Amino acid sequence: MDNGMDNMLDMYLFETNSLLEQLDELLIEAEKAGDFTVDDVNEIFRIMHTVKGSSAMMEFNSLMQIAHHIEDLFFFIRENGLDSLESSHKSTLFDLMFRSTDLLRAEVSKVQNNEPLSDNVDSLTEEINSFLKKISKDNKDTAPENKKTAKPAAKESVKPAAAPVAVVDLDEVRMDLAECPDDNAAYFLRIFFDEGCGMENLRAFMLISSLKESGLEFNFYPSDVETNSQSSVSIIEKGFYLALDSREAADAAISQINNMNNLRSYELIQNVRAKSAVEEKAVEAASAPVNQENTTPANTPAASTGHQMPSKQNLISVNLAKLDNLVAIVGEIVITESMVTSSPEIQNMKNLDSFLKATRQLRKLTDDLQDIVMSLRMVPVSGVFQKMNRIVRDMKQKLKKDVRLTIVGENTEVDKSIVDSIGDPIMHIVRNSMDHGIEETAEERIKAGKNPQGEIILSASHTTNEVIISIRDDGRGVNPAGVLAKAKRNGILTKPESEYTQKEILSLLLAPGFSTNETVTEFSGRGVGMDVVKKNVEAIGGTITITSELGKGMCTTLKIPLTMAIVDGMEISVGKSVFTIPIANIRQSFKVKNEEVIYDTEGNEIIRCMNQFYPIIRIHRLYNIETEVTNIEDGILVWVESGDKSYCLFVDDLLGEQQVVVKPLPVYLNSFNIKDSGISGCTILGDGNISIILDVLNLYAAAHN
Amino acid sequence: MSAESTRTAMDGADNLTDFISDATEAMERYLTFRTDNLIFGVSTNYIIEIITNHVITAMPMMPNYVKGIINLRGQIVPIIDIRLRLGKPAIEYTSTTCVIVLNVDSVFIGIIVDAVEQVLDIDYSRISSVPASNREELVSGMISMPDNKVVLLLDCETLVNNS
């Protein structure tokens, strides 16, 4: 198998997409906090720098242009400190950033779909530029004021003595500083190389390039180290100077320098001359709590909330196809193992003690292997949930509703393929809640005795074999009368209105051809309704239920199997065919006598269990399979349940419980709507034969059409 | 696995001597097979293998020509009967009946045919189109052989797309 990641384009797309995702998350967080932290600014700068670089390399001009302008913008913000921005500017900045990321994303998806890129992104870049001009002008006007008001507390807490590296009194080195006259940097880092190590200028140059590689921006003196070998003389005598803008940069540089060879000593010098020009920054830097190695600047209290970079070294990205192959092979191993250990040849042998011991060991190992392999595919749902933040934010502005999104259990892990396919359904439901659920105005909410700010709670949790995702809002709730009237108008009622129970009314919301909003809005009600959501959720083996109380809100719950690759199944036989019913769907199986079977007016068979009546579906009749077992007393009934459907299947015999590896049905058969006939997949049994996996929910529908 | 005998699609190539004309760039190898006394040709580019006596697992609620699925070394392959697909009457399977497994644009499908015949090199320029008046489904072209037999070329894309 070839390595898909070898492809440069794949690599680029992967990298850029994950960077943009990171950026989006960061922006959402920052907007929530109402401010950028210094870390945020650095991070955005770094992301844009990388995007710009790789886009330029791939010759994606539009992407490069946008990234370049944002980089410029954030370079300015970084240089001038966040406090130079007025709050009105901040909201413009957030808006501008969101629009830029949208455009970047659109361009990337164009690359992905092999479409031509927009060759003109001037409108956005000009906007960024004019914004940059605006803030840089305003900044000059308001700078002195800002300095005084913004940071009085910080000034008092200046404790330069506590710095880990002694800050030498500036007067002592003033003479030395004559070498670097026109630099306004806040700090100088004076470096001496080992005596007699030779080629000081080249060593200095290597130092520069390695620091630059790690993303630091600085000037250095003597500045001609690369070309002028005479500069080594001055480096030996006076040391090599790095001019750094901030304390953080200096600390970062020091930690790098510490790892280098041939360095004799270094000292950190605070630049008093520069202080008047960039006083604010120096103060900010010096006020940092410096007794720890990884200093956090004092003005970044919000930086602690979850969007720091995870330690990347412990993660690798693997092509999903490779992982799928691995899962498939492990599945085969599990099957082969049971083939070997239950082989009929060894059933007749004696003295199998050591063999049995070995097979037990083997089974344990294969079980472990399987667990590990399955866990490899598990990813947290946080990625999907974070995207909802963005949707809520956008809709909040468009619809002028005040809503907050609360996320619970975002670290819940589910299979990668499931994460990919729940994004759209969740998005749809969240949009519905924003659009139709939450009241139009705050007054309406106050009148109803609720918090004026609406709330949508997105939560995920685990049960043994299911993930439960619920989307709850505290809005208007569903009006049953309205739903019924609408359903009647759309002609999807199947019985008189008065006979509908609350549960049935709510399930009408999920029926095809139903949409409660009269008017089509930008976000929801585009003709695809909740029935599509239902279909998507069911396609991954999940179920969807809605509960609601008028005036109190609505809750949509998705129950999705943890993984679809391996299921515990019950093998059953009908004639010569073997079917698998997922154990999760089976409630009970039992024999019945002829007289226990009840018939309805159309002659359909009904059975009573636990004081409830359930229809019987004969698989041999439904699937037209020849079998000798047609008398209900000869076969066995399997009571199954899925979603809101509960019924009994009549089969010839139970063959036993088995873990099976689900194989998707051949693509060719999908054109016959095979999913609608109650078959979800197939599996290969230990003897090489195929067993068909039944889909309990669709089987019921198939039997009633 | 049961008595599964596999032979490669190239076996028949030995029979074929007289028909190899001057090899030009527009040549393609075709496997011919017989179904209901018609001779069909299918490009060897599509062919994975030919199998016989394979256990077919029936799939319920399918059109009659979809016979079911087989387990081909861990891969699930759907099987159709080309006779029934063309609307011809079904016959009892014989010892010459076999399944040709095709891979058409990564879609795997096995077709049940009455018998396989041989492998031919066919020159593209000699393929004539099917007369419009009696256009047959699943036939993309036809070619006449020196022995006056006519080979119908199977349209594999239509076969798998199943419109």
Interface residues (C-beta under 8 A of the other chain):
Chain A: A328 E332 S577 L622 Y623 N624 I625 K663 P664 L665 P666 V667 Y668 L669 S671 F672 I674 S677 I679 C682 I684 G688 N689 I690 I692 A702
Chain B: M1 V55 T57 A58 M59 P60 M61 M62 P63 V66 I69 I70 N71 G74 I76 V77 P78 V107 F108 I109 V160 N161 N162
